[in-house]
Amino acid sequence: MYPDHPLFNYTRKVLAEQHQENKVYLVGGTVRDLLRGCEIKDFDFMVEGDVFAVAESLARELGSKLTVNGKLLTVSLPSRWGPIDFVQARREFYPFPGALPEVEPASCLEDLLRRDFTINALALPLLHDGWGELIDPAGGVRDLQEGLVRVLHENSFRDDPTRILRAVRFTCRLGFRLEEKTCGWLRRDWPFLELVSPVRRQKEWHLICQEENAAAVLSEIYVLGGWTHFFKGLSFSQASVYRLCELKLPSGPPELRPWFFCLLCLLAAKPGALTDLADYWGLAARDKAGLRATLELWAGGKEAFSLDQRRLRRARRGLPPEGAYFLYREWFEESMDWEAFLREMESAAMPVNGHDLLRLGVPPGPELGQLLRRLEDYFQAGCWSSREEGIKLASRILAGKENDKNNV
């Protein structure tokens, strides 16, 4: 049970030398995973005392850079062993359902009892020469043994509706089930998810797509009655969810974002839902445009996207790497490998870009964009192919010596 790790020795050293008045606890998911015999991939600490001073001293010891959230009393820092998160022992107040909490310092016990689930309301005191006794005020050990996800009070999901999605993720990841009352409150409180900010909803989508079995999480959201509250405007499609089963994206380059690819799989069933869902999740304009470009190409069918056609060159311009992989999986996986597909895509790219034109003296702005479009037209017409030819043509256009495609 009692863990041995270099990080804990560094933390003990910091406490002994500089912060003896502070109490530090290993807490939350880290303790849960230790009790389950799992490898620790991130480290959660709670501090009774000055959390910022303790974290800053440890960061100096490890040579790491801090990320501080003074409003929520949290500090994060990277390490060679994984992410390290510190939180001030605190109590929380929610001004209204879905709001971020207002916090203030409190005791270890008060902090544990404001957490999301009993299996995360666990703390292990870090002593100067070892570990203290496990603190379990809500019966988290019992629920771990019985395989239950249980909230600590009836209004937990109303206070923070993203806990609903966290509960679903935990049941799928751990192979647990929702405790009976918790399940009833979860089904009741889905509408409160519509009160949180779009950015927080989008973050939850990212977390779902990082799960080993994202398809199971999506199916469970539907079964528990939450689909319409999370996927605004997008109908549930078992076929789309099936696309995500046993999903294993290839390693980069290019690096593929799981959330983007998974969203393409779902939107393929109803591309028209993109606008509403993008607004509901607060997607960036660039991501929205990449999704739309991919879906429009996919709707045109494989024949319109043949690797032997010049249309590929134009299509490639607005296609994100996840979009390329989506089309590859849909149409070309049986006939060629991903690396070969990427080479074909790369060969379709115009070998002259904006940086080349800037070096020719073209100022940034509309003139540069217009010149790129003219070069692209000639490129697609087969008037030039190499970078050298493209630079020469650009120089001729700038000098006014280009007349038409036949004289290029």
N, C-alpha and C positions, 0 to 999 in steps of 0.2 A: 504493500500500500504506500509506504513512505518513499517518495521519489528521490533519486539521486541524480543531480544534473549540474554541470558547471555554472549555469545561470543562477541557480539558487545559492551557490557559494559566493558568487560575485555580489549578489544582493545582501547576503549576510555580512560580507565585508563592509559594504557601504553603511549598513545599519550600525554595525559595531563601531566604526570609525567616526561617523558623522551624524547619525540620526537615531540615537538610542531611544529618544523619547517617542518615536513613531512605532506603530504596530503594523506589520505587513502580513497579509493573508494570500495564499493561493486560493482562487475563488472561481465559481461558476463552471463553465464548460470544461475548463482544464481539470478541475477536480472530478467532474463527472466522467471524463474520459479516462482519468487515472483509475477510478474505481471499476471501470469496465475493462481495464487492461489494455487500453488503446495507446498507440504512440502519440506523444504530445507534439502537435504541429503549431500551436500558438500558446502564449502564456498570458493568463489574466491574473492581475494582482489587485487587491484592494488595500488601501492605506487608511488607518485611523491616525490622523495627524496631517502633516504637510505633504500631500501627494506630489506636488510640483518639485519640492526640494529633493525628495527621495528619487524621483524619476530622473531629474537633472543630474544628480550625482552618479546614478547608474549609467546614464548615457555617456558621461565623461569617462567612466571606467571602461566602457565597451567601445568608445569612439563612435557613438551613434548620434544621429540628429533627431531632436524631439519634434513632435507635432502636438501642439497644446490646444485644448478647447477649454478656455477658462469658464465659459458659461455652463458647460456640463460637467466641469471638474474632472476631465479625463486627459490623459497623456498617452501617446503612442510612440514607439520607436522600433526600428528594424534591428534585427540581429542575425548572426549567422545560423541561429537555431530556429528562426521563425519570428513572426510579429510578437511584440511585447506590448500589452495594454495595461495601464494603471488607471484606477478610478478611485476617487475620494469616497470613503464610506459616506453615504448620503441618503437622504429621504427625498421623495419626489412629489410634486404637485402638478396635476394636469388641468390647465385652465378650462379646457373643453375637450371632448372626444377627438382624438386624432392630432392634438397639438403636441409639440415637443414639450418635454417636462421642464418645469422650473425646479431647481435643486438647491439643497443646502446641506452642509456637513451634518453627519449623524453618526450613530454607533454602528459597529459591525452587524449586530443583530437587526437593527432597523433596515440596514442596506439589504440584507439577505431577504427580508420579508417584503421588499418592494420589487423583487425580481419577477421574471416572467413565469417560470415553471419550477416546481419543487425540485426537479433533478438538476436545476442550475442554482438553487439556493443552498449551496454547500461551500464551506470555507475550511481551509487547513492553515492554522497559524504557522508562520515561518519564524522559528526561534533562532537565537544566536548559535545554538549548538545542536539543532535538530528540528523536530516538528512537534507542534502541540496536538491536542485531540481534535478530531473532526467535529465541526459545528454543523448541525443539521436540524434547524428549528422547524422545518415544514414536512419532514418525512420523506426527503428526497432519496435516501438510501433504500427505503422500502419500495418506493415507486420504481427505482432502477431495477430492483430485484424482480418486481412484478411486470416490468415492461410497460409502464404507464406514463403518458404525458398529461400532467395536471397543473392547471393554473392555481395561483394562491388565493384568489378571491373572485367573486362573480363579475366584477366590473373590469377585470384585467384587460379583456379585449377591447372594451370601450375606451379605456385610458390610452392604449396603444394598439390600434387595429392591425399594425404590421405583425403583431404577435400571432395573429391567426395564421398567416403564411409561414411563420417560423414553426408553429406547432405542426403544420402539415409536413414541412421539410423534415422535422425531427422524427415524426412517425415513420416516414419512408426511409430515412437514412439509418435509423437505429432498429427498425423492425418493431417498433412499439405500437401501442394503440392509444387512442384518446380516452381518458377517464370519462365515465358516463356524463357527469355534470358538465365537465369541460367541453365535451362534444356538443351538448345542448346549447351552451352559451356561445360556442363558436358558430354554430348554424344560425343562431339568432342575430349575431353581431356583424355578419358580413357587410351590411350596408354602411357601417362606420368606416370601412376601408375607403369609401369614396370621399371621406373628409380629409384624408392626409394629403400632403402635397404631391404633385406629379413626380417630382424628383425622388421622393421616398418610394412611390410605387415602382418607378423604374429601377431603383436600387434593389427592391425585392425580386424583380424579374431577373436581374443579373445574378442574384444569389441562388435562385431556383436553377438557373442554367449551369451553375457550378456544381450542382449535385451530380453524383454518379449516375442516378437514375431520374433524370428530369422528367421523363415521360410518366413515371409513376406519380410524381408530385402533381403534374397537370391533371392526370386522371382523378386523383384524390380531391383536388380542388373542385372538379366538376361533380363528383359524387356527393361531396359535402355541401353543395348548393352555392358555391362562391364564384362560378365562372363569370357570370354577367357583371359581377361587382369588381372583378379584377381585369378582365379582358373586354373593355368597353367597346361595343359594336362588333365584336368578333364572335361568331357562333362556334360552338364546340364541334370539332370534327375528329372522330376516332382515327380516321386515315391520316390526318395531319399529325396527331400525337404519335401515331405509329412510326412516322418518319424519324422520330427522335429516339426510338428504342435502340439500345446498344450503340448510341452515338459516340463515336470516337474521332474527333477532328484530327487531321494530320498536324504534326509539329511543323513550325515555320522554318525558314521564311517562305511565304508571308505568314505572319501570326494571325490566326483567325479568332475572332471574338465569339465565344459560344452563344451569348445572348442574341447577337445579331443573326447568326445562322439559324438558331431555333425559332426566332421570330419570323424569318422567311418561311420556314416549314409550316408555321401556323397560318400565315397570311396567304399562302398558296391556295388555300380553300376559299378565301374571300378577300381578294386584293383590295376591294373597295373599302374595307374596314381600316385601311392604313391611316387615313386622315384622322378619324376619331381616336384611334388608339394612340397615335403619335402625340396628339394633344393631351390625352389623358395621362400619358406617361412622361410628357415633357421631353420628347426626343429632340435632339439637335437637328437643325435644318439639314446639315450635311448627311446625317444618318438617314433622315426621312427621304432625301433625294436618292441615296444609294439603294434603299429598299424599293423605292418606286421604279428606278431604272431596271433593277433585277426582275421585278415582277412583270414589267412590261415586256421584257425580252422573253421571259418564261411563257407569258400568255401568247406570244407569237408562234411558239412551237419550235421544235428542233430544226425543222427545215429552214426556217427564217434565220437560224443562228448557225448554219453550217460552217464548219471551220474552213471550208474552201471558198467562202464568199467574202467579198470586201466589206460587207456590213459588219463583220466582226470588228474591223478596225474602228468604226464609229462607235459601236456598242461598248468597246473596251474603255472608252474615255471616262464614263461615269459609273463604271462597275467596280464596287468594292471587292476586296479579295473574298469575303464571305459569299458575295453574290456569284463570283466565278465558281466557287466550290459548290454552291447550291446547284447551278446549272450543270456542272460536271457530274455531280451525283445523280441528277435527274436523267441526263441524256448520254453521257460518255463513259461512265464508270466501267461498263462491260467491254468497251473497245480500246481503252487506253488508260495508262496510270496517271495519277494526279500530276506528277512532275512533267510528263510529256504534254499534258493539257496546258500547264503553265508556260511551257516553251512555245507552244502554238500561240497562246495569248500574247506572249511577249513579242513574238515575231510580227504580230499584227499592229504593234505600237508604232506611231510615227516617231522616227529617230531624232527629231528636232523638238526642243521644248522651249519654254519661256526663258530659261536661263541662257540658252544659246542666243536668243534674240536680244536679250539685255546686253550681252557682250558685243553685239553688233551696233549698239548705241540706241536701240529702240527704248524709249522711256516707258516705265510702268504706266498702265492705264488702258484706255479703250483702244489706242492704236496697236498696242501689243496684242490684245485679244483678237482684233480684226485680222492682223497678219497671221496669227496662228490658225484662224479659221480658213483663210485663203490657202495656206500651205496644206492644211488637212484636205481641202477639196481637191487640190492637185495630186496629193498623195493617194487618195482613194481612186482617182481617175487613172492611176498608174503612170503619172508623168515623171515621178522621181521615186527613189527607193532608199538611197544611202544618206547618211548624215551630211556628207560632203556636198552631195547634190542639193539637199535641202537648204544648206547654208548659202550656196550659190544662188539658188532661186530666191531666197529671202532678200539677198543683196540686190538682185535684179528688180524685184518688186519695189524695194525701197527707192531704187534709182529711177523707177518709172519705165523700165525697159521690158516689162512683161505685158503681153497683150492678151493672149488667150491660151487655152490648154493645148491647142495644136502647135503653138509656137514656143512652148516652154522647152 
